[in-house]
Structure formats: structure tokens, C-alpha cells
């Protein structure tokens, strides 16, 4: 399938631009926590201090988001791409976004990202290390970039 939606609904096909927009929206949701860690202001919540929980959720999400995974995770409405047409400048915006994201990830280096626990901006019961958040971002991007490649390989592309 081309989308990460639950199997009980018809699977819409996201355009390449929608895949890129979704990745930018998703990554940007982590910026406030990344910034707080970089400034040394991040304080662990009670849930973030529960032993074993961050490792469980981090491992689960990394495996579930691997491009080869058959697990479908429905994207929350807040991070689904727009239904309207996106302009061709999305590629340039995405490339700029990826540079910004890399800088945000690098800003965590002064702290051990494996020891800093974050809460998912999408599911407040999920916690994982900042290192796993970066890993999740990478596998998530690979999944959707693979989705974009499958769109390009569709007969009749571009339509």
C-alpha cells in the first residue's frame, strides 16, 4: 500500500508533495522539545521517568515505521497532508527543512540523547529517548520517501 493508514479504511494515495509536507509537519512538532533539551531546560515528566517505557515505545515505533514493516499506523489528523494541490516549491522547502532538522538533532549532542526522554507530540502516553526520536524520524522519512518512489513508478506518472 502507499499510505500508513489503518486497514479498515480505504487507502488514499498521497502525492509526492503530500509525503514531503507530512514529513515536515511531523518533524517540526518535535522542535519545541529539541530546543528545550538544547537549552538545558527539559525536565522529565512523571511518565518520562517510568523505567522501561521509553525503551518499549522507542523500539516499537522504530520497528513499526521501518519501510519494510507491514504495521499500519494511522496518521493523526493534525499531521496528515493537505488535500489541496501543493506547489512544486515543496521540494526546495523540504530540502531546507531537512537542513534545519539536522541542525536541531545536532543541537542535542551536548547532552547524551540516549538519556534524555521525550514525550511523543502525537500520543502523550508514548515516551522515548531523544536518540530514538531521531531514529524514528529517519525510518519515518525512509518510509514516506519510499512511498513517493512508488508514486513515481505508477503507470502514467506524472499525470
C-alpha positions as CSV (number, residue, x, y, z in Angstrom):
1,X,0.0,0.0,0.0
2,X,1.1,3.6,-0.5
3,X,-0.1,5.0,2.8
4,X,0.2,4.3,6.5
5,X,-3.5,4.2,7.3
6,X,-5.4,1.5,9.3
7,X,-6.6,-1.4,7.2
8,X,-10.3,-0.7,7.9
9,X,-10.4,2.4,5.7
10,X,-9.8,2.9,2.0
11,X,-6.2,3.8,1.5
12,X,-5.8,7.2,-0.1
13,X,-2.8,7.7,-2.3
14,X,-0.7,10.6,-1.2
15,X,1.2,12.6,-3.8
16,X,4.9,13.1,-3.5
17,X,4.3,16.7,-2.3
18,X,1.9,15.4,0.4
19,X,4.5,12.9,1.6
20,X,7.1,15.7,1.9
21,X,4.6,18.0,3.6
22,X,3.7,15.3,6.1
23,X,7.3,14.7,7.0
24,X,7.9,18.5,7.5
25,X,4.8,18.8,9.7
26,X,5.8,15.7,11.7
27,X,9.4,16.7,12.3
28,X,8.5,20.3,13.2
29,X,6.3,19.0,16.1
30,X,9.5,17.8,17.8
31,X,11.2,21.2,17.7
32,X,10.0,22.6,21.0
33,X,11.3,19.6,22.9
34,X,14.6,19.5,20.9
35,X,15.0,23.3,21.7
36,X,14.3,22.7,25.4
37,X,16.9,19.9,25.5
38,X,19.4,22.1,23.7
39,X,18.9,24.9,26.2
40,X,19.2,22.5,29.1
41,X,15.6,23.4,30.2
42,X,14.0,20.0,29.5
43,X,12.6,18.4,32.7
44,X,11.4,14.8,32.7
45,X,7.7,14.3,33.4
46,X,6.5,11.5,35.7
47,X,5.6,9.4,32.6
48,X,9.0,10.0,31.1
49,X,10.7,8.7,34.3
50,X,8.9,5.4,34.3
51,X,11.6,2.7,33.7
52,X,11.3,0.6,30.6
53,X,8.5,2.6,29.0
54,X,10.7,4.8,26.8
55,X,12.7,1.8,25.5
56,X,9.5,-0.1,24.8
57,X,7.9,2.7,22.8
58,X,11.1,3.7,21.0
59,X,11.7,0.1,19.9
60,X,8.1,-0.4,18.9
61,X,7.9,2.8,16.8
62,X,11.2,2.2,15.0
63,X,10.2,-1.3,14.0
64,X,6.7,-0.2,13.1
65,X,7.9,2.6,10.8
66,X,10.6,0.7,9.0
67,X,9.9,0.8,5.3
68,X,9.5,-3.0,5.1
69,X,7.1,-3.1,8.1
70,X,3.6,-4.3,7.4
71,X,2.3,-2.5,10.5
72,X,0.0,0.4,9.6
73,X,-0.2,3.4,11.8
74,X,-2.9,5.9,11.1
75,X,-1.5,9.4,11.0
76,X,-3.3,11.8,13.4
77,X,-5.4,14.3,11.6
78,X,-3.1,17.1,12.7
79,X,-0.2,15.7,10.7
80,X,-2.0,14.5,7.6
81,X,-1.1,16.4,4.5
82,X,-3.4,18.9,2.9
83,X,-5.8,17.6,0.3
84,X,-5.2,20.6,-1.9
85,X,-2.6,20.8,-4.5
86,X,0.9,21.7,-3.3
87,X,3.2,23.7,-5.5
88,X,6.5,22.5,-6.9
89,X,8.5,24.6,-4.5
90,X,7.7,22.0,-1.8
91,X,10.9,20.1,-2.8
92,X,13.1,23.2,-2.0
93,X,11.2,23.8,1.2
94,X,11.7,20.1,2.1
95,X,15.5,20.3,1.5
96,X,15.7,23.5,3.6
97,X,13.6,21.7,6.3
98,X,16.0,18.8,6.3
99,X,19.0,21.1,6.9
100,X,17.1,22.7,9.8
101,X,16.2,19.3,11.2
102,X,19.8,18.1,11.1
103,X,20.8,21.3,13.0
104,X,18.2,20.6,15.6
105,X,19.4,17.0,16.0
106,X,23.0,18.2,16.3
107,X,22.0,20.6,19.0
108,X,21.3,17.6,21.2
109,X,24.9,16.4,21.1
110,X,26.0,18.2,24.3
111,X,23.6,16.0,26.2
112,X,23.5,12.3,25.8
113,X,20.4,11.9,23.6
114,X,20.0,8.3,24.8
115,X,19.5,9.6,28.4
116,X,17.1,12.4,27.5
117,X,13.4,11.2,27.4
118,X,10.8,12.9,25.3
119,X,7.1,12.6,25.0
120,X,5.5,12.0,21.6
121,X,3.8,15.2,20.3
122,X,1.2,12.9,18.8
123,X,0.5,10.4,21.5
124,X,1.1,11.7,25.1
125,X,1.3,8.2,26.5
126,X,4.3,7.4,24.4
127,X,7.8,8.3,25.6
128,X,11.2,7.5,24.1
129,X,14.7,8.8,24.2
130,X,15.8,11.8,22.1
131,X,18.1,9.4,20.3
132,X,15.1,7.1,19.5
133,X,13.2,10.2,18.4
134,X,15.9,10.9,15.8
135,X,15.9,7.2,14.8
136,X,12.1,7.3,14.4
137,X,12.4,10.4,12.3
138,X,14.9,8.6,10.0
139,X,12.8,5.5,9.5
140,X,9.7,7.6,9.1
141,X,11.4,9.6,6.3
142,X,12.6,6.4,4.6
143,X,9.1,5.0,4.7
144,X,7.5,8.1,3.1
145,X,10.3,8.7,0.6
146,X,9.8,5.0,-0.4
147,X,6.1,5.8,-0.8
148,X,7.0,8.8,-3.0
149,X,9.2,6.5,-5.2
150,X,6.2,4.1,-5.6
151,X,4.1,7.0,-6.7
152,X,6.7,7.9,-9.3
153,X,6.8,4.3,-10.5
154,X,3.0,4.2,-11.1
155,X,2.0,3.8,-14.7
156,X,1.1,7.2,-16.2
157,X,3.2,9.2,-13.7
158,X,3.2,12.1,-14.0
159,X,-0.5,12.5,-14.8
